[in-house]
Amino acid sequence: MIIAFENYLRLQTDLNGADIRRIGALAVPRKLRRNEFLLREGEVCRHKVFIVSGLLRTFGLTPDGSEHILQFSPENTWTLDAESYDRQIPSHYSISAVEPGEVLLWTKADFDGLLEEIPQLKSFAGQLISRNIYSGRQRLLTALSATPEKKYEDFIKNSPELLSRLPLRMIAAYLGISLKTLNRVRQAQLLRS
Amino acid sequence: MIIAFENYLRLQTDLNGADIRRIGALAVPRKLRRNEFLLREGEVCRHKVFIVSGLLRTFGLTPDGSEHILQFSPENTWTLDAESYDRQIPSHYSISAVEPGEVLLWTKADFDGLLEEIPQLKSFAGQLISRNIYSGRQRLLTALSATPEKKYEDFIKNSPELLSRLPLRMIAAYLGISLKTLNRVRQAQLLRS
């Protein structure tokens, strides 16, 4: 599991071998069953998480109990609730496994230490945060502006590899449309193609 | 104008007087007329912007020409298009003045220099970015999940001071609802109260 992570760092960064091993050495591996929670709303997010295999989702619940998905995190990506992690306060969101998978966890103390000691890791972390901001802005614009048809088209275009891995109700909860609307959109698309 | 900015830094950070003056010395003041653009879609965002007075909006246009507002920036806040600024590529968004106002601008080269030289400025900038991420997440959840009534209520709760400063069509463009729906929601609210 650590080897997959080290390969990822080798491909994505210019970190040297010694630093990569230092980062890997502090990781705690964990297996996740389908639907297992990594973080529950109200808990403090204590770890930075790298997904080696599987697929996680980050979601919030509205008072009526309906689920809204902020983010899907497939293999070779990172996840956490930033506000809860940075400030060590209870999270408004939950993170759970859509598929069985394997993740690596770093405690905040360990990861903060690594960021201090390894400037290239810090600049790589900064890049990841920036990309998250850019895509978050785009996602907000889509959420504000797009029709259900356009939202679904964008999703297929941006995340084709996720389409077959997700139940439709989760795609609907990610797009901010009802399952009924999603079914209508898909039906119309099938008829057109 | 610089004095108002220096007071802001004194209140918000633990920067010392010499550093505050260094930051202020590189700022270029600019006055904005109502509806004047600071950045147009397709241009590169070349400056970090601090709003001394007035109110700016950041918005994107969809292919049908309708406007969707990502962010309002009142006095004592910062604005820019992060992706365009960081990577010096054309922006997908525009920034323009809702009210006449005064802003301070730093070129990327100047501000990057300040960030290098003044560690407390860097950590303050990091805090601002983090807060932006937290509130962006909350805003996305609202956009995905809330009814028009709830969106409007949240807006009144979170930004009461903006309500009287904005035309209704901009509030609708920020909430991702039509002007007609916003009018209906407001009408129902007036009848209830």
Contacts between the chains, C-beta under 8 A, distances in Angstrom:
chain1	res1	chain2	res2	distance
A	60	B	141	4.7
A	60	B	145	7.3
A	62	B	145	4.7
A	62	B	146	7.3
A	66	B	145	6.9
A	68	B	141	5.7
A	68	B	144	4.5
A	68	B	145	4.3
A	69	B	144	7.9
A	70	B	137	6.2
A	70	B	140	5.9
A	70	B	141	6.4
A	70	B	144	7.8
A	82	B	130	6.7
A	82	B	133	5.3
A	82	B	134	6.6
A	82	B	137	7.6
A	83	B	130	7.6
A	83	B	133	7.5
A	83	B	134	4.1
A	83	B	137	7.4
A	86	B	130	5.8
A	92	B	138	7.5
A	93	B	137	7.7
A	129	B	129	7.0
A	129	B	133	7.3
A	130	B	82	6.7
A	130	B	83	7.6
A	130	B	86	5.8
A	132	B	133	7.1
A	133	B	82	5.3
A	133	B	83	7.5
A	133	B	129	7.3
A	133	B	132	7.1
A	133	B	133	6.5
A	133	B	136	7.3
A	134	B	82	6.6
A	134	B	83	4.1
A	136	B	133	7.3
A	136	B	136	5.0
A	136	B	137	7.5
A	136	B	140	6.8
A	137	B	70	6.2
A	137	B	82	7.6
A	137	B	83	7.4
A	137	B	93	7.7
A	137	B	136	7.4
A	138	B	92	7.6
A	139	B	140	6.3
A	140	B	70	6.0
A	140	B	136	6.8
A	140	B	139	6.3
A	140	B	140	5.5
A	140	B	143	6.3
A	141	B	60	4.7
A	141	B	68	5.7
A	141	B	70	6.4
A	141	B	92	8.0
A	143	B	140	6.3
A	143	B	143	4.1
A	143	B	144	5.8
A	143	B	176	6.8
A	144	B	68	4.5
A	144	B	69	8.0
A	144	B	70	7.8
A	144	B	143	5.8
A	144	B	175	8.0
A	144	B	176	3.6
A	145	B	60	7.3
A	145	B	62	4.7
A	145	B	66	6.9
A	145	B	68	4.4
A	145	B	176	6.9
A	146	B	62	7.4
A	175	B	144	8.0
A	176	B	143	6.8
A	176	B	144	3.6
A	176	B	145	6.9
